Amino acid sequence: MSGVLPEPSPTHYPALVTCPSGPLVIPTSPADAAAPLRLSLIIPTYNEGKNVGELVKQLTALLDPVIGDGYELIVVDDDSPDRTWELAAQIALTTPKLRVIRRQGEKGLSTAVIRGWQAARGEILAVIDADLQHPPEVTVGLFNALAGQVDLAVGSRHVAGGGVSDWSFARRILSRGAQFLGLLLLPGVLGRVSDPMSGYFMVRRSAIAGAPLSPLGYKILLEVIGRGRIRSIAEVGYVFRERTEGESKVTWRLYPQYLRHLVRLRLTTPAAARFIRFALVGLSGVVVDMAALYFLSDPRSLGLGLTRSKVMAAELAIVNNFLWNDAWTFRDLVGGQKGARLKLRRFVKFNIICGVGLALNVVLLNLQFNLLHIDRYVANLIAIGAVTIWNYWFNLKLSWRGSSA
């Protein structure tokens, strides 16, 4: 006999649940479709033995009068050295709405949340930090916010009723700086909420079910907004509290992960795929533009003036680009609007927007060629690149999404 006691099992603690595995995809139907619930609240933990009991006590006191038996709490513990999972399983013996997952072989807050959602039985999926820095009473406000047609309810520190407690100036700057960086890289994701760094929210299962999730670090909300089908969002203010027990998990290593996550989302969101198509079409336009510019302006060919040649070459490129964008890049936005009149309207809008870009292009081309003496073809490439973002953004908003107006 070695004298080593066997590890506790579901026989000892019935609340222990096998951790889901495989791809990080939320199922369309609850894990137990025979007994669906209204809410599943995930509590990811690592060495939170000093806090988990108090958090469960407060949450059940708050949610019982509002939801009754229609909710569950799921602790997902990354095999903590302090055996948080075992303590939670002991608490579950007298708290039947609590289930526990001891996760071995995987680590990370975001993936812990997703594994909890995969095991969840609720139609609404939620997350709250285990360290009591997220005030538990806000869960009721978040749940009520989803009573209408809202897909996502986010606890925010940056709306009425929100704030931070005793953060240092440096910590405030880091938080706002990370948010600003995210707005630059992913305006369509981070720009939809006032506090995209929040880790306290509820989302309808139907809004994220089936979407392949691939989070890095601990900002799971970015993944939900970036990859989910989130049509409407509500925000509920809360004051972020200081930790009283245990050690903070926030370190400088999380910031490179956050940056990598932003870049990954930037490259894989539907908007990014559309922009890549737009850029590829733009490259074909560059070929048309360059060939026409050479034929029209080169002294060995027609030898026309540079400005006149540029205008004619650009218009040929605009026609080329419109035809490809209408048939490929923005095909999903065209939908049933395929009549000749609507197509002509899109072309007119496209031409006007690109015409403004062309004016800027011509100014930049002449400045570079006449003042900086840059080769005409290099200068033309630089000018084209400078107006690509302008053309994409305004055509997306006006030429195609506004084509039925």
N, C-alpha and C positions, 0 to 999 in steps of 0.2 A: 504494500500500500504506500502510495507516495505522500498521502496526507493532504493533497491538493483538493479543495472542495470543488465540486462541479459548478459550472457557470449557471446562474439562474436562467430559467427557460419559461415558456408560456405555461408550463405546469405550475411553476411557482407564482408567476405573474400573468394572469390571463390577458392583461391589457397590452402585452408585447405583440407587435405586429411585424411580420416579415417585411423587410425593406424592398420596395420595387426595384427592378433592374431594367437594363436595356435602354433604348433611346429615351431622351428627355421630352416626352410628348404626353400631354394631358389627355386622358380618354374622354370621349364624348359623353359617355354614361358614367355615373358614379361607380366606384369600386364594388359597392353592394347595391345594385339597382333595385333589389327587392325592398330595401329599407333606406330610401334617399332622405337626406336631411336638407335643411335650408342653408346651413352655414358650416363650413369646416375651417377652423382657425389653426394655422400651423405656427408652432413655437420652435424655431431652430435653436439648438443649444450646444454649447461647448464649455464645460466647467462652469455651469450655472446652478450648481446644487444649492447655493445660498439664496437664490432668487426664485427658482421654479415653483416652490410650494406657495409662496405668497402671491405670485402671479396667477396661478391656477385658482386660488381662493378668491381673489378679486374678480377674475373673469367670470367664474360661475355665479357669484353673487350679482353681477351686473346683467348677465345674459339670461339667467333662469327666468326672471320676470318678463322678459321681452320675447324670448323664443321658446321657452319651455324645454321640451325634449327634442327640439328640432335643430340641434347643433352638436358639434363635437370639437374637442381640443385635441390636437395631435402634436406631441413633443417628438421632434426628430433630433436625436442626439448623435454627434459624431464620435461615439465611443470615448466619452470624456474620461480622463484619468481620475476625476473626482466621482465618477460613476453617476453622473446626473441622470442617466437613463434609468438606473436601478431605483434611485430615489423617486423619480416620476412614476415608475411602475408600482412602487409601494403606495404612493398617493392615490393611484388609480383604483386601488382595492376599495377605497371608500368614495371615489369620485367616478362613477360609471361612464361619464361623458368624456373621460380622458383616455386616449390611447397613446402608445409609446412605440417609437421605432428606434432601435439601436443600429446605427449605420456603421458598418465596418468596410474598409477598403475604399471609401470615398470620403472626401472632405470638402468643405466650402459652404458658406451660408446659402448662396443662390441655389445650388443643386440640392441642398437639404430641403429647401422650400418646395422645389419641384417634386422631389420624391414624396414629400408629405401630401402634395396635391394629387399625385398619382394614386395614393392609397385612400384618398378622401372620399366621403359619401355625400358631400354637400353640393348644392347647385351654385352656391357662392363660395369662392375660395379666398382665403385671407391669410395675412401674415402679421405677426407682431414680435418685436424683440423680447427676449426672455429676461433682460436686465432691468426692467421697470422704467427704462428711460422713455418708452412710449406709454403715456398714461392710459391704463386699461379702460377708463370710462369713455374714451373716445370711440371704442368699438361700437357702442350703441349708436352714436352719431353716424359712423360710417355705414352701418347696417341700414339705418333708416334712409340714408342718402340713396341706397339702391332700391328703394321701394318703387320708384317710377321706372323710366326706361333707361336709366343710367347703366352703362356697362362697367364703369370703374369708379370707385370712390377712394380718394387719396387723402391721407392725413398730411397736412401741410403746415410747415413752420412759417410760411410767408404769406398767409392770408389773415383776415380778421380772426382774432382769438389765438393766433399762432405766435411762436417765438422760440428762443433758446434761453436757457437759464443763465449759467455763469461761464459761457464760452469766452476764451481769451480772444483778443483781437486777431492774433495769428490764426487761430482755428477758424474764425469767421471768414478771414480772407481766403484761406485754403478752400473752405466749403463753397464760397461764392466764385472763386477762381475755377474750381472744378465744374461748377454749373455753367459758367461763361464759356469754358472750353467746349463743353457738350453742346451748347447752343450754336457755336461756330460749326461744329462737325455734323450735328444732327438737329437742325432747327425744327424739322417736322416731327421729331419725337420729343425732345426736351422743351420745345416751345409750347407744348400743349398743356403743361401743368406748371404751377408756380414753384413747386418743390420736387423736381425730378429725381433728387437724391434720396427721397423718402423711402423708408423700408417698412412703412405702416400703411396698408391699403387692403381693399377688398375688390375682387373682380368676378364677374359672372363666368362660370365655367364655359358657357357657350361662346364667349368672346376669345378664348385662348385654346379651346380644345382642338387637337389635331395639328397645331402649329409646332414645328420642330424648334425647340428652344436650345440655346447654346450660350449660357451665361458665363461670364468671367467675373471673379471677385464677388462683391456683395450687393451690387446695385441691381436687384432683380426687377425693379420697376421699369428700367430701361428696356429690358427684354420683353416685358408684357406689352408696353406701348409700341415698341418697335416691330414686334412680330405678331401681335394679336390683332383681332378685328375690333378695335376700340372705337366706337362711333361717338359716344358721349361720356363726359367725365365730370364728376363733382368733387369738390375739395372741402375738407373739414379741418378747421384750424386746431392745432394742438401745440402745447409748449413742451419742447424737448427737455427732459429732466437730466440731471447729473446722476451718474451711477453711485449707489451707496454701498453695494456689495460686489466683490469680485473685481476682475481686471478688464480693462477695455480691450477689445479686439482690433481697434482701429490703429494701424501702423502705416508708416510711409510706403510699405510694400503694396498696399492696396491701391495707391494712385497709379503706378504703371499698369496694374490690372485693369483699372478703370479706363485708362487711355486705350489699351488694347481692345477692350470691350466696345468702346465708341467706334474705333476704326472697323472692327469686325461688323458691327451693325451698319455702319455707313456703306460697307461694301456688299451687304447681303439683303438689305431691305428692298422692297419692290421699287421704291423711289430711286434707289441707286441703280437697279437694273435698267430702269427707264432712262436714267441719265447716261448710262453706258451706251445704250442704243442710240440716244440722241448724239452722243459724241462720235460714234461710229458713222452715223449719217453725216455728221459735220465733216468727218475726214473725207468722205466721198465728195462733199461740197468743196473742200480744200483743193482736191484734184481738179475739179471743174474750174474753180476760181483761178488756180495757178496756170492751168493750160490756156484759159481764155485771156488772162492777163499777159501771158507771154505772146500769144498770137496778136493781141491788139496793141501792146505797148512797146515790144522789143524793136529796136531800130532796124533789125534784120528782117522784121516782118512788116506789119502795117505802120508801126512807129507813131501811133496816136499818143496824145498826152496821157500822163500817168493817171490823173484824176478821172478823166473821161473813161479810160480803159478800166480802171478799178470799178467804177459804177456799173458798167456793162457786164464785167466779169462777175461781180457780186450778184447781180440780178439773175444771171444764169444759174449761179450756185444756189440762190434762194429758191428758184423753181425746182431744181433737183432735190434740195433738202425737204421742201414741203411735200413733194410726192412720196418720198421715202418715209418721212415722219408720219404722214397721215395713214399710210398703209401698214406701218410697222411699229414705230416708237409709241405712238399714242392710239394704237388700234383699239385698246380696251376702253378708251374714253370716247371714241367715236360712236361705239354701240350701234344703234339703229339709225343714227343721223348720217345716212349715206347718200342722200339726195344731192343733185348737182348744185342746188341753191345753197344748201348748208356747206357743201365743200367749197364753193366759191367764197362764202363768207369767211370760212376758216383761212382760206388762202389770202384774202384781203387783210385780215388781222395779222396773219403771219408776216406778210409783206411789210405792213406798217411797223411792226415791232422790230423786224430785222432791218428795216430802213433806218430806224433810229440807231440801231447797232452799227449799220453801215456808215452813218455820219460820223460816229465815234471812231469807227475803223479807219475812215479816210483821214480824219484829223491825226490819229496816231501814226498812220503810215507816212503822211507828209512830214510830221515832226521828226520822225526817225530818219527818213530818207534825206530831207533837205537840211535839217539842222544838225543831226547827229551823224549823217553820212553813213548810215547802216545800209548794207546791201538791200535792194528793193524787195527781194524775195524773202529774206530773213525778216525784214521789217513787216512784211505782209503777214507772215506766220505769227509774229508777236501780236499784231493787231487783231488777227482772227481769234487767238486765244483769249485776249482781253475782253472780248464781247460775247464769248460763248455762254458764260453764266447768265448774262443779261438775257440773251435770246431764249435760253432754256426756261428760265424762271417765268418770264412774262408770257411766253407762248403756252406753257403749262397752265397758267392761271387764266389766260384770256382767249387764246386761239382755240384750244380744245375743250377745257372745262367750261369755257364760256360760249361754246359754239352754238348752243341751243337758246342762248339768251335773246 
